[in-house]
Structure formats: structure tokens, C-alpha cells
Amino acid sequence: MDLELQGALAALCHPLGLGLVGLCIGSFLNVVVHRLPRQMERQWWSEVGHQLGDEDSYRQVLAADPPAEQATLSWRLLKALEALPPMGLARPRSRCPHCSHTIRAHENIPVLSWLLLRGRCSACQASIGLRYPLVEVGCGLLFALIGWRFDAQPVALLWCGFAATLLAASLIDWDTTLLPDSLTLPLLWAGLVAAALGWNLPLEQALWGVVIGYMSLWSVYWFFKLATGKEGMGGGDFKLLAALGAWLGPTMLLPVILGASVLGAIVGLAMKAGGALREGRYVPFGPFLAGAGLVVMLAGSERVLRWMGWA
């Protein structure tokens, strides 16, 4: 490898370099967390509209007198969706939700812009949530810790992708109680590919991590449903733990589940005591699985095994 390229890679993988990259990635994750659930919702409604009837049936029943109600509703739904402005992760440019002011480049510098604007839109002075800079700082700190944990080696970049995906999935789950397949499944496959290429675990361990991770929560789900008639968690949690198994291996799954359960119970009780958790609502489990997975990754399997008394 060219010496200049080696130097650039070493600087990038240094905790400080990764921390700066993490600030920028955190800014992008704010966009992902805001837009991905809305993209999913549009897709769902589009599928509902198409399932209600195809285009030929619309013409036939709308020509009838009076038109069929089902086709009318589906036609209106699809037309309403078509009228919405396109939404992707890159376009349109970010706007103020209050006045639709387009965020300019100098207003989109991670953390710094929020501080200079004093947490307010430059056009309408509406408040900009504190969570935006907190996500940027949190992602930057995570990336810096990963650079330190992996001694500024190129493999740190791989684990930064792991951490960024978990952070985005956690925030979406917290906001919507949804864990998008578009995040959990690529994370799972990336773990298996990394293992196959020899960048992380042996492939056999990664495969068993996926199987045991998925089946363990799937079994708990069905046991709870058969015993109570209620659903205790969603399928996204199964996929997330399977993805964690692909990256961390089967031996780390029990520490992840135990850590997530303890942390989730503490947060849930605190929210209920403070009145933030109303009757009939629940705290999503995904953020605690992700948080426990990040702790296990940063601590390392040997240290975690000592904590568990297994080594």
C-alpha cells in the first residue's frame, strides 16, 4: 500500500479522526431517523392502495353509476400519494418543519451550527430540538471509542458502520416502535460477509450467532403469547438480535440479553414513576438490545466473560 494512503488511513482510524467523521455521520443519521419511517409509511399506503384494486378495475368501477366505494378510496389514496413531493435520504434538502426554510450549508455543520444559531431556525426562530446535536455528539463519541478500542486499525471502520446502524435503528424504534428491515437485515448480512472474509469472527460462529439470536427471542415471543394471549415484542427484535449474533458471536448473546433486560427494566420503571409511561404502552426493547450490544463490543468478549464469571 502506498505510504501516503497508509498515512491517510492511519489518521482516519485514529480516535480523533473517527470522532470527527462520527459527527458528520451523526448529522446524516438525524436525516435517516426522520425520513426512513415516513418512507416506510408511504410504501405501506401505496401497497394498500394497489391491493384494493388494479388500474383496469379502477376504470371499470369508476365508470359505473355510482362508482364502487372500494375502488374510489384506493384511487384517491394512490392519487394523494402521487401528489406528495418525493422523499429520499439525500433529497430534498433539509428544511425547517415550521417555515420550510431550506437549511443552507453553513447552517448544517454538526453541533457548531446549532450552537451558533442558538438552537433556533435562522428564518422563523422556531426551536431546533436538542436531540439533533446530541445524536451528532453521541455518534462522534462512539466512533472515537471504537478507534481507541481497535487501536486505530482499519477494522475500526467496519465497527463504526455497525455502531451507526445500531444508533439509527435504536432511535427509530424509540420514536415509532418499529425496527426497519432496511437496517436490521443489511446489518445481519454485513456481519456474515465480514466473517466470511475473515475480518471478524469465524463464519461458523457468526452463523450460529444468527440462528441462536433469532430463535431465542422468537421462542420467548411465542411462550409469552401462548401464556398471556398478548405480544410481548415485535419481529424486528428477533432480527436485531440475530444481527448482533452475526457480529458478536453466540457466546455474547446471553450477556446482551441480560444487559438489555436490566437496562430496559430500570428505564421502564423510571418512566412509569415519572408519569412518562402511560397504562397500556410499553418501552421498545430494540434500543436496549443495541445499547447492550455496543457495550459488549467496546468491552470485548474476554472482559465480558470475566464479568459473567465464565473466565
Buried (B, 14 or more C-beta within 10 A) or exposed (E): EEEEEEEEBEEBBBBEBBBBBBBBBBBBBBBBBBBBBEBBEBEEBBEBBEEBBEEEBBEEBBEEEEBBEEBBBBBEBBEEBEEEEEEEEEEEEBEBEEEEBEBEEEBEBBBEBBEEEEBEBBBEEEEBEEEBBBBBBBBBBBBBBBBBBBEBBEBBBBBBBBBBBBBBBBBBBBEBBBBBEEBBBBBBEBBBBBBEEEEBBEBEBBBBBBBBBBBBBBEBBEEBEEEEEEEBBBBBBBBBBBBBBBBBBBBBBBBBBEBBBEBBEEBBEEBBEEEEBEEEEEBBBBBBBBBBBBBBBBBEBEEBBEEEEEE
